[in-house]
Amino acid sequence: MKIILKQDIEKLGKAGDVVKVAPGYGRNYLIPRRLAVEATAGNLKITEIEKLAQARRDQHEKEAATLIAREIVKFNVTIQRKAGESGSLYGSVTALDIADFLSAHRIEIDKRKIQLEEPIKTVGEYQVPIRLHREITIPIRVIVEPELETEVKSADEG
């Protein structure tokens, strides 16, 4: 039985692929779970149209990611946190902190696109990759500085 995959299935194929499977596997498992449809002439045409639309969407997303990449390259992300004498932070700098910094500078990036393997826990300079598109990943420079403590005088000391 020939089917068209609607989703990527490990060891079988990617979405849009036409594959041959056992009739029972196709009718009893893949089709009822909407993982695939039968490979008829009409379904093949629909799949081709969907592939073209997806290619156009992908091209548009890639162009938008390129524009964002040009803007991000100009930035050095500087984040201040309270730190101990040895330079270790009392908290940590996460992907959300980097996304918030960029958002404050009118660049909207989803925190899941920032590929920070583990939170930054020491003062220093880091290169953090941001994956804007499956083909576009750019490094951004993140500088973590110790927060300057300012002494505040109370009203009765003055």
N, C-alpha and C positions, 0 to 999 in steps of 0.2 A: 504494500500500500504506500502510495506517495502522499506526503503531507508537506505543508508549509509551516515552518516554526514561527510562532508569534513572539517568543522570548528565547534568550540564549539558554540552551540546555547542555550541561556538561556531558562530554563524550558523544554528543549527537550533532550539535551544530549551533549556529548563531541565528538570531532573529532574521527572518526573510529567506533563509536557506530552504531549498526543496530537498527533502531526504526521503529515503525509502526505509520503512519500518515494518515490523510484523503487524498484520491487521488487528490483532487483539490489543496490542500496545497502543496503536493509534486510536482505535474506536473506544476502548475501555479506560484509557488513562489520559493520553495527551489531549484529545478533542474535548472530553467533558470538563477537564480542568482549564480549558481555554489556553493551553500552551501551544496548540497548533490547530490548523484547519486543513481540510482535505484539499489536495492539489487539483482543483478543477480549473477550467479555462478562465472563468470569472474571478476566482480567487487569485489566480496568477496575475491577472491584470491589476487587481486592487493592490496586490503586493508591490508590483512595479511602480504604481502611482505613489504609494506610501514611501518607497525607497527614494524616489525623486524628491518628494516633499521633505523627507528627512535630510537629504543631501543639501537642499537649499537652506534649511534651518541650521544645519551644521556649519555651512559656509558663513551665514549671517552671524552666528555665535562666535566663530573664529575671528571675523573682522572686528566685532565688538571687543573681544578679548585682546586683540592687538592694540586697539586704541587705549584700553585700560592699562595695558603693559607699558605703553609709552609714558603714561602719567605716573605710574607707580615707580618707575626707574628713577624718577627725579627725587623721590623721597628717601629720607633717612628717618626711620621710626625711632623716636627717642622717648623712652618711658622711664619715669622715676618711681622708685619703690624704697621703702624703708629697708636699710641694710645694716648688718652688724659690722664690727671692726674688720673681720676677715673678708668682707665682700659678699658674704652669703645673704640672700634676701630673707626677710621675715615672712614673705608670701612667695608668690611666683608670678611670672609673666606668662600668660597663656595666649592661645590663638585668638580668644575673644578680646583680650587687651589690644592686640595688634589690629584686629578688625575695627575696634572702637576708635583707635587712633586714626586709621585711614578714613573712617566714617566722619570723624570730626573735620577732616580735610576734604570732604565731599567726594570720596571715592568709596563706593559701596562694594564690599567684598564679603562673601559668605565665609564665616569662620571655618567651615569645613574645607575650604579651598586652601587654607593656610596649613602647610604641611610641617607643623611643629611636632616632632616625634614625642618629646616630653617637655613639660613646662620648664622655662628658664628659671634657675634658682640662684644664679650668681651674677654679680655685676660684670659687665663686659660688652663686647661687640660680637654679634652673631649674624650669620647669613641664613635666612629662613626662606625656603622655596614656597612660592605661591603658584598653585596650578589653576590657571584661569580657563584653560581649555585642554582637551586631551592631548593636543599637540603643542600647547604653549605653557611652559613653566618658567617663571622668572624668579631670581633670588632678590630678596629685599634685605637691606641692612637694618638690623635692629640693635639699637644701643640702649643698654640698661644702665642707668646711673643711680647712685645712692641719692635718696631724697635729702635735700638740705633742711636741717632742722632749724627753725627760727624760734628764738625764745620770745615768749609773749609775757609781758608784765601785766600783773593783775592791777585792778583799779586802786587797791589800798596800798600798794607798794610805791606808787608814784610820787 
